[in-house]
Amino acid sequence: MAGCVCLSFSGGASAGCPSGWSAGCAVGCVSRGVGPHLPTAGVIDAQSVKAAETVSTTTRGYDAGKKINGRKRHIVVDSLGLLLVVVVTGASMQDQGAAFRLLAAVREHFSTISLVWADGGYAGRLVDWAESVLALTVQIVKRNDDIAGFKVLPRRWVVERTFGWMLRYRRLIRDYERRPDHHEAMVLWATVTIMTRKLQQTTSGTPPYPRWGRPRTGPPTAIEQAA
C-alpha cells in the first residue's frame, strides 16, 4: 500500500497536477474579490529550510547568509499572497540565479502578469533580461538603511506572509523529500489547502464550520463565542 501511495504521488507530481490545481484555486480566489479574474502583478522571494537526512547531498546546499544546510524554495505570489509558481533548489543557489527560471514559468502560465516586485537581491542583470525577453517589469523595493530594526516594506510583506502560512505545515518546516520536484508538490498541496479554505468562506467572512469540525446548526455557544 505504501508503495502504491508513493507511486501515485510521484506520478501526480510529474504530471503537474498540484501545479494546475494551485493555479486554478488562485484564479478562483481572485475572482471572488473585486479585482480582475487573473493576476496582473506578483512578488518574488526565496526561503531556505533545513533538510532531513533523506535529502541527498547532490540536491542540497549551504546558505551562508542564513546558516542553513538544506534547500531553498523560490516562489512568486500574486498581490493577495496566493502562490503562482514555486521552484526548489539547493540552499546554496543565489536568489537571482533561480529567478530566471521562475519568471519564465510565470510568463508561461500567467500571461496577464506585467509587474513583479522584488528585493535588492534581484537587482542587476535579471531586471534587464525580464524586460527585454519576457516583457516583465521587475521593480526593486529597497530597504531604508536609515531606519533601524524591523520595518514592514511595501509589497514585500505579502510574500513573507505566504512563507508564514507554509510554515504551519509539518512537511514544509523541514525538507524531507528526496527529489526537489516532490518538495515543490508538497508546497503546492499546502497552498491548495489554504486557497480552498478561502474559497469555502461565506460572504460574511465566517467559515461554515468551526475549528473543531462540528457543523453550525444553531446559534454559537458561549465557548464558541469566547474562541
Backbone as CSV, one residue per row, in Angstrom:
resi,resn,N_x,N_y,N_z,CA_x,CA_y,CA_z,C_x,C_y,C_z
1,MET,0.827,-1.202,0.000,0.000,0.000,0.000,0.867,1.261,0.000
2,ALA,1.942,1.238,0.836,2.814,2.410,0.887,3.472,2.667,-0.462
3,GLY,3.860,1.577,-1.155,4.466,1.742,-2.468,3.507,2.328,-3.473
4,CYS,2.233,1.911,-3.412,1.227,2.449,-4.335,1.014,3.933,-4.096
5,VAL,0.969,4.327,-2.816,0.788,5.744,-2.492,1.964,6.558,-2.999
6,CYS,3.192,6.025,-2.811,4.386,6.737,-3.269,4.374,6.902,-4.781
7,LEU,4.019,5.830,-5.507,3.975,5.908,-6.963,2.893,6.872,-7.428
8,SER,1.757,6.879,-6.746,0.676,7.794,-7.109,1.092,9.239,-6.901
9,PHE,1.744,9.525,-5.771,2.207,10.887,-5.502,3.258,11.305,-6.512
10,SER,4.220,10.415,-6.791,5.281,10.739,-7.742,4.719,10.986,-9.132
11,GLY,3.771,10.148,-9.552,3.174,10.332,-10.870,2.391,11.617,-10.973
12,GLY,1.642,11.951,-9.919,0.879,13.195,-9.928,1.772,14.413,-9.953
13,ALA,2.876,14.360,-9.202,3.807,15.486,-9.193,4.465,15.661,-10.552
14,SER,4.852,14.544,-11.188,5.486,14.626,-12.501,4.517,15.128,-13.565
15,ALA,3.241,14.796,-13.418,2.230,15.220,-14.397,1.793,16.661,-14.208
16,GLY,2.234,17.292,-13.113,1.886,18.684,-12.886,0.503,18.901,-12.311
17,CYS,-0.077,17.859,-11.687,-1.430,18.008,-11.127,-1.493,19.070,-10.033
18,PRO,-0.600,19.060,-9.023,-0.695,20.095,-7.990,-0.545,21.500,-8.549
19,SER,0.329,21.675,-9.546,0.536,22.996,-10.133,-0.732,23.512,-10.798
20,GLY,-1.410,22.636,-11.542,-2.645,23.045,-12.207,-3.741,23.384,-11.228
21,TRP,-3.871,22.581,-10.168,-4.903,22.858,-9.167,-4.600,24.140,-8.410
22,SER,-3.317,24.379,-8.090,-2.951,25.600,-7.380,-3.269,26.832,-8.209
23,ALA,-2.939,26.793,-9.503,-3.235,27.935,-10.371,-4.736,28.173,-10.469
24,GLY,-5.510,27.085,-10.563,-6.957,27.230,-10.639,-7.543,27.820,-9.375
25,CYS,-7.040,27.404,-8.209,-7.523,27.956,-6.941,-7.161,29.427,-6.814
26,ALA,-5.957,29.806,-7.269,-5.554,31.210,-7.191,-6.478,32.086,-8.021
27,VAL,-6.801,31.635,-9.225,-7.720,32.391,-10.078,-9.100,32.461,-9.441
28,GLY,-9.538,31.350,-8.825,-10.839,31.340,-8.180,-10.914,32.284,-7.004
29,CYS,-9.836,32.351,-6.198,-9.819,33.258,-5.054,-9.855,34.707,-5.509
30,VAL,-9.119,35.039,-6.569,-9.117,36.410,-7.066,-10.493,36.783,-7.597
31,SER,-11.154,35.847,-8.287,-12.460,36.147,-8.870,-13.527,36.364,-7.811
32,ARG,-13.290,35.864,-6.573,-14.246,36.101,-5.502,-14.180,37.533,-4.999
33,GLY,-13.067,38.240,-5.265,-12.904,39.604,-4.800,-13.404,40.608,-5.811
34,VAL,-12.926,41.852,-5.641,-13.389,42.930,-6.506,-12.427,43.183,-7.653
35,GLY,-11.298,42.511,-7.672,-10.293,42.757,-8.691,-10.552,41.947,-9.942
36,PRO,-9.607,41.968,-10.880,-9.744,41.193,-12.114,-9.672,39.703,-11.829
37,HIS,-10.134,38.891,-12.784,-10.175,37.452,-12.591,-8.803,36.810,-12.737
38,LEU,-7.837,37.490,-13.308,-6.493,36.953,-13.468,-5.493,37.918,-12.847
39,PRO,-4.422,37.384,-12.224,-3.447,38.267,-11.573,-2.687,39.110,-12.587
40,THR,-2.386,40.344,-12.217,-1.636,41.250,-13.083,-0.290,41.645,-12.494
41,ALA,-0.041,41.314,-11.224,1.227,41.654,-10.578,1.589,40.556,-9.596
42,GLY,2.887,40.437,-9.303,3.352,39.404,-8.390,4.503,39.891,-7.541
43,VAL,4.881,39.067,-6.573,6.011,39.345,-5.683,6.886,38.102,-5.660
44,ILE,8.192,38.283,-5.790,9.134,37.166,-5.833,10.029,37.197,-4.603
45,ASP,10.330,36.026,-4.051,11.242,35.930,-2.911,11.650,34.471,-2.745
46,ALA,12.549,34.210,-1.796,13.043,32.853,-1.560,13.173,32.615,-0.064
47,GLN,13.089,31.345,0.324,13.188,30.950,1.732,13.989,29.664,1.829
48,SER,14.983,29.645,2.712,15.797,28.451,2.936,15.250,27.665,4.120
49,VAL,15.227,26.331,3.990,14.777,25.453,5.070,15.791,24.327,5.235
50,LYS,15.905,23.827,6.449,16.816,22.724,6.705,16.308,21.451,6.042
51,ALA,17.240,20.583,5.683,16.901,19.325,5.019,17.138,18.157,5.960
52,ALA,16.269,17.157,5.878,16.420,15.946,6.675,17.492,15.047,6.068
53,GLU,17.781,13.944,6.759,18.808,13.022,6.284,18.401,12.328,4.993
54,THR,17.117,12.324,4.676,16.655,11.682,3.442,17.016,12.482,2.195
55,VAL,17.434,13.731,2.362,17.793,14.586,1.227,19.258,14.351,0.878
56,SER,19.535,14.010,-0.367,20.898,13.695,-0.787,21.754,14.956,-0.842
57,THR,23.055,14.752,-0.761,23.986,15.883,-0.794,24.019,16.559,-2.159
58,THR,23.600,15.855,-3.200,23.633,16.440,-4.544,22.500,17.428,-4.777
59,THR,21.444,17.366,-3.968,20.300,18.265,-4.166,20.129,19.250,-3.019
60,ARG,21.085,19.316,-2.123,21.038,20.287,-1.034,22.229,21.219,-1.142
61,GLY,22.264,22.241,-0.315,23.374,23.185,-0.318,23.400,23.953,0.986
62,TYR,24.358,24.867,1.101,24.521,25.643,2.335,24.287,27.113,2.045
63,ASP,23.317,27.690,2.737,23.028,29.118,2.640,23.874,29.828,3.684
64,ALA,24.957,30.473,3.239,25.876,31.110,4.180,25.227,32.279,4.905
65,GLY,24.333,32.994,4.242,23.687,34.134,4.880,22.771,33.730,6.014
66,LYS,21.989,32.667,5.818,21.053,32.190,6.851,21.645,31.066,7.695
67,LYS,22.841,30.574,7.303,23.499,29.472,8.007,22.592,28.238,8.061
68,ILE,22.062,27.873,6.903,21.142,26.740,6.793,21.674,25.763,5.756
69,ASN,21.767,24.495,6.148,22.152,23.423,5.233,20.873,22.712,4.803
70,GLY,20.483,22.909,3.560,19.236,22.299,3.108,18.870,22.745,1.714
71,ARG,17.618,23.090,1.539,17.114,23.518,0.241,16.488,24.900,0.348
72,LYS,16.299,25.496,-0.814,15.694,26.827,-0.877,14.503,26.763,-1.827
73,ARG,13.371,27.287,-1.381,12.190,27.362,-2.240,11.994,28.797,-2.708
74,HIS,11.957,28.954,-4.009,11.780,30.250,-4.660,10.334,30.318,-5.136
75,ILE,9.633,31.385,-4.781,8.213,31.460,-5.120,7.870,32.820,-5.710
76,VAL,6.773,32.836,-6.455,6.128,34.069,-6.906,4.671,33.989,-6.474
77,VAL,4.202,35.020,-5.782,2.806,35.086,-5.350,2.145,36.288,-6.005
78,ASP,0.807,36.291,-6.013,0.107,37.455,-6.548,-0.040,38.508,-5.458
79,SER,-0.777,39.569,-5.727,-0.888,40.676,-4.777,-1.662,40.301,-3.522
80,LEU,-2.366,39.148,-3.536,-3.075,38.663,-2.356,-2.240,37.673,-1.549
81,GLY,-1.057,37.314,-2.048,-0.220,36.335,-1.375,-0.502,34.907,-1.776
82,LEU,-1.268,34.694,-2.842,-1.590,33.347,-3.310,-0.487,32.847,-4.238
83,LEU,-0.042,31.628,-4.017,1.103,31.086,-4.751,0.784,30.916,-6.230
84,LEU,1.717,31.354,-7.066,1.600,31.181,-8.510,2.592,30.149,-9.028
85,VAL,3.868,30.285,-8.651,4.919,29.394,-9.154,5.893,29.113,-8.018
86,VAL,6.429,27.892,-7.966,7.453,27.534,-6.989,8.538,26.724,-7.675
87,VAL,9.791,26.992,-7.303,10.955,26.238,-7.773,11.817,25.934,-6.556
88,VAL,12.221,24.683,-6.381,13.040,24.270,-5.243,14.438,23.922,-5.736
89,THR,15.455,24.494,-5.075,16.857,24.245,-5.411,17.631,23.986,-4.123
90,GLY,18.918,23.726,-4.260,19.771,23.681,-3.092,19.868,25.054,-2.446
91,ALA,20.088,25.086,-1.135,20.115,26.363,-0.424,21.267,27.254,-0.865
92,SER,22.280,26.685,-1.509,23.413,27.485,-1.971,23.091,28.299,-3.220
93,MET,21.990,28.017,-3.878,21.606,28.749,-5.083,21.272,30.199,-4.746
94,GLN,21.860,31.134,-5.491,21.541,32.544,-5.308,20.112,32.827,-5.764
95,ASP,19.469,33.784,-5.095,18.079,34.104,-5.427,17.931,34.487,-6.897
96,GLN,18.860,35.302,-7.388,18.768,35.765,-8.765,19.011,34.627,-9.753
97,GLY,19.835,33.646,-9.368,20.115,32.530,-10.261,18.881,31.709,-10.572
98,ALA,18.023,31.494,-9.578,16.791,30.731,-9.799,15.677,31.595,-10.356
99,ALA,15.812,32.911,-10.262,14.735,33.806,-10.693,14.513,33.765,-12.201
100,PHE,15.540,33.476,-12.984,15.366,33.394,-14.438,14.362,32.291,-14.789
101,ARG,14.561,31.119,-14.198,13.632,30.006,-14.437,12.253,30.316,-13.859
102,LEU,12.222,30.967,-12.709,10.957,31.257,-12.036,10.112,32.237,-12.844
103,LEU,10.735,33.315,-13.312,9.990,34.314,-14.085,9.563,33.768,-15.443
104,ALA,10.382,32.891,-16.026,9.978,32.266,-17.289,8.722,31.421,-17.098
105,ALA,8.631,30.733,-15.948,7.426,29.950,-15.656,6.221,30.853,-15.418
106,VAL,6.454,32.002,-14.794,5.363,32.964,-14.588,4.820,33.442,-15.927
107,ARG,5.713,33.791,-16.846,5.268,34.265,-18.149,4.537,33.159,-18.930
108,GLU,4.983,31.918,-18.765,4.365,30.808,-19.495,2.946,30.524,-19.011
109,HIS,2.731,30.571,-17.699,1.443,30.162,-17.135,0.509,31.331,-16.832
110,PHE,1.050,32.538,-16.669,0.224,33.698,-16.310,0.601,34.859,-17.227
111,SER,0.020,34.872,-18.402,0.370,35.889,-19.401,-0.116,37.275,-19.024
112,THR,-1.035,37.383,-18.048,-1.576,38.692,-17.672,-0.661,39.463,-16.733
113,ILE,0.322,38.801,-16.140,1.220,39.487,-15.203,2.218,40.338,-15.971
114,SER,2.322,41.601,-15.576,3.253,42.525,-16.227,4.224,43.170,-15.251
115,LEU,3.995,43.023,-13.935,4.827,43.676,-12.923,5.137,42.688,-11.811
116,VAL,6.418,42.652,-11.400,6.853,41.791,-10.305,7.696,42.622,-9.350
117,TRP,7.329,42.631,-8.061,8.119,43.323,-7.048,9.146,42.367,-6.462
118,ALA,10.336,42.893,-6.124,11.419,42.063,-5.607,12.289,42.888,-4.670
119,ASP,13.136,42.190,-3.896,14.071,42.900,-3.030,15.378,43.161,-3.763
120,GLY,16.332,43.763,-3.051,17.579,44.170,-3.680,18.417,43.029,-4.210
121,GLY,18.175,41.799,-3.732,18.942,40.659,-4.212,18.675,40.301,-5.659
122,TYR,17.604,40.834,-6.221,17.256,40.539,-7.612,17.644,41.668,-8.561
123,ALA,18.289,42.704,-8.051,18.685,43.824,-8.901,19.834,43.407,-9.817
124,GLY,19.943,44.102,-10.948,21.037,43.834,-11.874,20.561,43.264,-13.194
125,ARG,21.257,42.226,-13.646,21.014,41.672,-14.982,19.608,41.109,-15.131
126,LEU,19.033,40.592,-14.035,17.700,39.999,-14.111,16.655,41.016,-14.551
127,VAL,16.771,42.248,-14.070,15.780,43.279,-14.390,15.760,43.547,-15.892
128,ASP,16.953,43.711,-16.486,17.031,43.974,-17.929,16.577,42.765,-18.743
129,TRP,16.953,41.562,-18.302,16.565,40.349,-19.028,15.056,40.158,-19.013
130,ALA,14.432,40.354,-17.857,12.980,40.184,-17.760,12.243,41.188,-18.634
131,GLU,12.770,42.406,-18.717,12.117,43.442,-19.523,12.230,43.141,-21.013
132,SER,13.418,42.715,-21.449,13.650,42.525,-22.881,13.143,41.183,-23.397
133,VAL,13.244,40.137,-22.601,12.892,38.793,-23.060,11.451,38.418,-22.707
134,LEU,11.018,38.744,-21.484,9.704,38.306,-21.008,8.661,39.415,-20.986
135,ALA,9.075,40.643,-21.266,8.159,41.790,-21.176,7.583,41.917,-19.772
136,LEU,8.428,41.646,-18.761,8.051,41.777,-17.360,8.838,42.913,-16.727
137,THR,8.166,43.763,-15.982,8.831,44.835,-15.253,9.122,44.360,-13.837
138,VAL,10.396,44.236,-13.488,10.805,43.851,-12.138,11.143,45.123,-11.373
139,GLN,10.334,45.455,-10.391,10.518,46.677,-9.605,11.144,46.319,-8.262
140,ILE,12.302,46.892,-7.976,13.033,46.601,-6.747,12.495,47.479,-5.616
141,VAL,12.062,46.837,-4.536,11.602,47.544,-3.333,12.769,47.560,-2.356
142,LYS,13.387,48.715,-2.185,14.602,48.816,-1.381,14.274,49.114,0.075
143,ARG,15.146,48.628,0.944,15.030,48.890,2.371,15.721,50.213,2.709
144,ASN,15.126,50.970,3.613,15.715,52.229,4.062,16.739,51.931,5.150
145,ASP,18.017,52.132,4.837,19.082,51.824,5.794,19.106,52.781,6.975
146,ASP,18.433,53.916,6.874,18.429,54.880,7.974,17.529,54.448,9.124
147,ILE,16.640,53.490,8.874,15.705,53.033,9.899,16.226,51.726,10.478
148,ALA,16.478,51.715,11.789,16.994,50.523,12.452,15.842,49.615,12.877
149,GLY,16.130,48.304,12.959,15.124,47.358,13.409,14.199,46.903,12.300
150,PHE,13.128,46.229,12.721,12.182,45.664,11.760,11.285,46.745,11.180
151,LYS,11.028,46.645,9.881,10.136,47.583,9.213,9.386,46.840,8.107
152,VAL,8.070,47.018,8.085,7.256,46.398,7.045,7.473,47.147,5.741
153,LEU,7.911,46.429,4.713,8.200,47.050,3.429,7.002,46.905,2.494
154,PRO,6.732,47.935,1.706,5.593,47.854,0.779,5.736,46.664,-0.172
155,ARG,4.638,45.959,-0.368,4.525,44.829,-1.296,5.287,43.587,-0.835
156,ARG,6.482,43.760,-0.283,7.287,42.594,0.080,6.702,41.835,1.263
157,TRP,5.905,42.498,2.102,5.327,41.811,3.252,4.353,40.720,2.809
158,VAL,3.799,40.848,1.608,2.809,39.875,1.132,3.439,38.491,0.991
159,VAL,4.613,38.421,0.380,5.265,37.127,0.180,5.793,36.581,1.504
160,GLU,6.193,37.461,2.428,6.636,36.990,3.740,5.475,36.348,4.492
161,ARG,4.287,36.887,4.341,3.111,36.277,4.969,2.846,34.892,4.385
162,THR,3.050,34.740,3.073,2.864,33.431,2.449,3.847,32.412,3.005
163,PHE,5.100,32.820,3.216,6.074,31.920,3.837,5.609,31.520,5.236
164,GLY,5.014,32.458,5.966,4.477,32.134,7.283,3.357,31.114,7.212
165,TRP,2.499,31.231,6.203,1.439,30.229,6.011,2.039,28.850,5.777
166,MET,3.095,28.791,4.971,3.705,27.499,4.652,4.268,26.818,5.897
167,LEU,4.846,27.592,6.796,5.493,27.007,7.965,4.496,26.458,8.974
168,ARG,3.207,26.609,8.728,2.209,25.963,9.576,2.070,24.473,9.262
169,TYR,2.652,24.047,8.152,2.529,22.659,7.716,3.800,21.893,8.071
170,ARG,3.631,20.741,8.713,4.770,19.986,9.227,5.740,19.591,8.127
171,ARG,5.226,19.200,6.958,6.107,18.747,5.886,6.865,19.891,5.227
172,LEU,6.549,21.138,5.571,7.240,22.278,4.976,8.181,22.974,5.951
173,ILE,8.106,22.619,7.243,9.046,23.198,8.202,10.465,22.734,7.891
174,ARG,10.585,21.486,7.460,11.859,20.883,7.064,11.621,20.118,5.765
175,ASP,12.642,20.023,4.942,12.507,19.305,3.670,12.862,17.838,3.893
176,TYR,11.879,16.960,3.690,12.085,15.522,3.858,12.157,14.781,2.524
177,GLU,11.944,15.469,1.417,11.781,14.802,0.127,13.127,14.515,-0.534
178,ARG,13.233,13.363,-1.160,14.468,13.009,-1.859,14.660,13.843,-3.124
179,ARG,13.556,14.171,-3.782,13.638,14.922,-5.036,13.085,16.332,-4.849
180,PRO,13.732,17.341,-5.456,13.228,18.717,-5.328,11.816,18.896,-5.864
181,ASP,11.469,18.187,-6.962,10.119,18.361,-7.501,9.054,17.800,-6.569
182,HIS,9.430,16.845,-5.712,8.480,16.350,-4.724,8.230,17.403,-3.642
183,HIS,9.264,18.142,-3.276,9.047,19.224,-2.307,8.218,20.342,-2.939
184,GLU,8.427,20.594,-4.217,7.578,21.569,-4.908,6.117,21.141,-4.842
185,ALA,5.870,19.841,-5.034,4.497,19.335,-4.958,3.928,19.504,-3.556
186,MET,4.754,19.292,-2.520,4.288,19.483,-1.148,3.893,20.933,-0.901
187,VAL,4.683,21.862,-1.425,4.352,23.283,-1.287,3.032,23.584,-1.983
188,LEU,2.851,23.040,-3.171,1.619,23.287,-3.920,0.412,22.673,-3.223
189,TRP,0.570,21.463,-2.655,-0.543,20.847,-1.931,-0.954,21.718,-0.751
190,ALA,0.035,22.259,-0.027,-0.282,23.104,1.127,-1.032,24.356,0.703
191,THR,-0.595,24.971,-0.392,-1.257,26.199,-0.830,-2.635,25.915,-1.421
192,VAL,-2.825,24.727,-2.014,-4.171,24.352,-2.460,-5.109,24.275,-1.256
193,THR,-4.622,23.708,-0.148,-5.431,23.654,1.074,-5.779,25.052,1.564
194,ILE,-4.801,25.946,1.557,-5.039,27.322,2.009,-6.088,27.996,1.144
195,MET,-5.954,27.858,-0.169,-6.846,28.588,-1.076,-8.246,27.988,-1.124
196,THR,-8.370,26.659,-0.973,-9.711,26.079,-0.938,-10.450,26.504,0.322
197,ARG,-9.730,26.699,1.411,-10.378,27.226,2.617,-10.871,28.649,2.392
198,LYS,-10.099,29.428,1.659,-10.544,30.788,1.350,-11.787,30.764,0.453
199,LEU,-11.816,29.843,-0.496,-12.976,29.736,-1.376,-14.217,29.269,-0.627
200,GLN,-14.020,28.512,0.471,-15.142,27.968,1.230,-15.777,29.011,2.141
201,GLN,-15.075,30.084,2.442,-15.602,31.084,3.356,-16.867,31.716,2.794
202,THR,-17.779,32.058,3.687,-19.013,32.718,3.283,-18.743,34.187,2.999
203,THR,-19.736,34.858,2.436,-19.569,36.270,2.086,-19.377,37.139,3.312
204,SER,-19.871,36.700,4.472,-19.709,37.481,5.694,-18.350,37.296,6.324
205,GLY,-17.573,36.356,5.799,-16.245,36.104,6.340,-16.224,35.038,7.408
206,THR,-17.370,34.466,7.797,-17.439,33.433,8.818,-17.425,32.062,8.161
207,PRO,-16.480,31.194,8.482,-16.451,29.874,7.860,-17.661,29.056,8.272
208,PRO,-18.147,28.173,7.405,-19.336,27.386,7.730,-19.111,26.352,8.811
209,TYR,-17.841,26.049,9.135,-17.552,25.072,10.173,-16.595,25.693,11.182
210,PRO,-16.793,25.427,12.481,-15.836,25.910,13.478,-14.535,25.135,13.393
211,ARG,-13.577,25.514,14.188,-12.247,24.931,14.078,-12.227,23.443,14.402
212,TRP,-13.134,22.961,15.282,-13.087,21.551,15.652,-13.992,20.683,14.790
213,GLY,-14.574,21.209,13.714,-15.199,20.394,12.692,-16.682,20.129,12.833
214,ARG,-17.341,20.564,13.924,-18.773,20.296,14.061,-19.564,21.299,13.239
215,PRO,-20.547,20.856,12.427,-21.310,21.798,11.595,-22.068,22.811,12.442
216,ARG,-22.235,23.993,11.912,-23.006,25.033,12.589,-24.494,24.782,12.328
217,THR,-25.210,24.294,13.334,-26.640,24.010,13.187,-27.506,24.979,13.972
218,GLY,-26.933,25.791,14.804,-27.709,26.708,15.624,-26.866,27.885,16.047
219,PRO,-27.359,28.679,16.978,-26.582,29.836,17.440,-25.302,29.377,18.127
220,PRO,-24.251,30.166,18.062,-22.985,29.769,18.686,-23.103,29.677,20.197
221,THR,-22.392,28.707,20.758,-22.370,28.542,22.203,-21.443,29.572,22.827
222,ALA,-21.443,29.602,24.172,-20.580,30.550,24.879,-19.112,30.249,24.621
223,ILE,-18.778,28.950,24.514,-17.381,28.575,24.248,-16.972,29.024,22.855
224,GLU,-17.880,28.846,21.871,-17.583,29.277,20.509,-17.420,30.787,20.436
225,GLN,-18.265,31.518,21.167,-18.137,32.973,21.170,-16.826,33.411,21.801
226,ALA,-16.402,32.710,22.859,-15.134,33.062,23.509,-13.952,32.747,22.624
227,ALA,-14.064,31.672,21.806,-12.969,31.299,20.908,-12.835,32.298,19.786
